Amino acid sequence: MFFEDTYQTIQAPSEGIFRDKGSKFIAYAHPFLKENDLKTIIADLKTAHPKARHHCYAYRLTPDKNIYRVNDDGEPSGTAGRPILNVLLSKELTNILVVVVRYFGGTLLGVPGLINAYKTATEDAILNAQIIKKTVNDVYELKFNYLLMNDVMKIIKEDRLEILSQEFDLHVIINLSIRKVELNKILSKFESLRDIQMKFLYTI
């Protein structure tokens, strides 16, 4: 099935909080594109909250929302990561990570209490976030010699393409974000220039 042309995510990091029987649950929501970034984000939160008992999380990736992962980090199975994910599902969000940091207050909350706490903290973080709609785009690398620079830039300006990065060495290398529904039209324009190498990198 073809991807939908748009998806929802959050504009910038946000926080939420929930307290119950002395325990404190702080939710951190992040825009999230690469699973490789997970370790850094978790490590930073553990540094910021060294006395917290748990750092539970869930994330969803890709515009078709097929990639996801949950982690209970020592909480009873299904009481932390899954409730966080369920909020992301109900809000129809993707390319997002939510980590909930828990400070234990000395009183056990039980399974229903934990599920409610992780869910409510996550909902608060999403409530404090700006939800945005993004188009499904493919990122392509273009490699060409300097003689083609004006022609390439003309296409980029005409079709209002977003340049993600550019490199000037023996050749020019530009990474472009191209809306999926316009892909064939745009790529055929670049192909008409000849002597240009195009490589698909990833979808955002």
N, C-alpha and C positions, 0 to 999 in steps of 0.2 A: 504494500500500500504506500502511496506517495505521502511524504510529510505534509502536514498542514503548513500553510505559508507563514503563520505567525505563532509565537508562543509567549508565555508570561514568565518573567523573572523579577528580581529586585534590582533597583538602581545602584544601591550602595549598602555597605554593612549596617546592621541595626541590632538592637538589643531588646530583650524582654526579661521579666522577672516574675517569679511566683514563690510564695512562702507558705509552708504548711507544717505545723507542729515543730517549729524550730529549724526545720530544714529550709535551705534557700536554693532555688533553682534559677540560674542565670543563663538565658538563651542568647547565643550569638549567631545571627544569620549572615551569610556571606554570599555574594555573587561567586559562582564556582564553575570553572570551565575545564580544569585539568585535575585528574585524580592525583597526580604527582604533588599538587599543592597541599594535599590533606595533611601530610606529616608535619609540614611547617606550621600550619594553622593550629593543629593540636598541640604541638610543642610550645608555641607562643602562649597559648591559653594555660598550659600547665605551668609555665614560668610565671604567668600573671596570677595564677591561683594555686600556689603550691600546697595549700592546706585543704583543697577540695578533695572529696572522696571519689567522685566519678566525673568522667568527661565523655558523655554519651553523644552519639551523633547519627544523623541520616543525611543522605544527599540524593539528588536526582540530576542526571546529566542527559544532554542531547535534546534537540527539539522534539523528537518523537517520544521522549521521556522513558525510553526502554532501559536505561542504565540507572541502577539505584543500589544503595548499600545502607545497611543499618548496623549499629554497634551498641551493645548494652553496657560495655565497660564494667562488668562485675555486678550490675543490677540483675535481678531475676529475669530470665529469658522472656522477651516480649513486652517488658514493662517500660522501656526507655526509647530505644531506637525506632521501634515500630510505631509508637504513638507520635513521635516526631515526624516520621515519614507520612503517616496518615494525614497530618495537617498539610503537608506539601501536596499530597494527592487531592485533598478537598479544596485547596486554594488553586489547584491546577498550575503549580509552579514547577519550573525546571531550571537547570544550570544554577542550582542553589545548594548550599550546605548549611545545616543548622547544628551547632554543637551546644549541648546543655551541660553546664558545669554545676555539680551539686555539692553543697556543703551540708553534711549530715548533722541534724539537730539533736540526735540522741533518742528519738522516738521512731520506731518502725511505722511506716505508713501503710504497709500491706500492698498487695498487687493493685487493687482499684485506686488506691491513693497515689501510687507511683505513676500509673498510667495517666491519671488526671493531672498530676504535677508536670510531667514532661510535655504533655499535650498543651496545657495552659500557658506554660512558659514560652513554648514555641509560637503559639497563637499571638502572644503579646509582642514577640519580636517581629512577626509578620505585620501585625497591626501598626508597628512603628516604622515599618519599611515603606519605601515608595515602590509600588508594583508598576512595572513598565511592560509594554508589549513590544516585542522585537520580531523582525522578519527572519526567516530561515535563510542563512547565507552560507555560501561555500567560499573558502579562502584558497586562492590560487597564487602560485609564485610565477612571476613573469621574468624571464631572463633575456636580455637583448643588448645589442651594442648601442653606443651613444648616438649614432646617426638616426636611430628610430625614436629618440626621446620626444621630440615634438609631436610626432604622430601618436605615440602612446598616451602622452599627456592630454592630447586633444580628445581622445576617446574617454579617458578618465573624467575629464571636465564635462563633456557632453552628457555622459550617463551618470554623473554625480556619484562616482564610485569612491569608496573609502579606502585610502592607503593606510595599511597597518604598519608597514615598515619599508624602508628603502636603503639600498646599499650601493655605493659607487666604487667599483674597483676596475678590473679589466672589462667587465660588463656591468650593466645596470641590473640590479635585482630588486623587484618590487613585489611585495605581498599585498594583494587586493582582496577586499571583501565584496562578493558579488551576490546579489539576491538570487535565490535558487530559481525562481520562476523566469528570471531574465538571463539565465546562464547561457543558453544556446545562442541567443542574439549577441550577447557581449563577446563571448569567445570567438564567434565567427568574425567579428570586427577585428579582433586582435590577429586572428589567423590570416586575414587578408593582407597584413603587413609583411608577411614572410619573415624568415630569419628570426623568429621569436619562439622561445621555448616556454611552454606552459605546463605547470605541474600542480595537480590538486593536492592540497595539504590536509584540510579538515573542514568540518561543518560547524558553524556556530549559530 
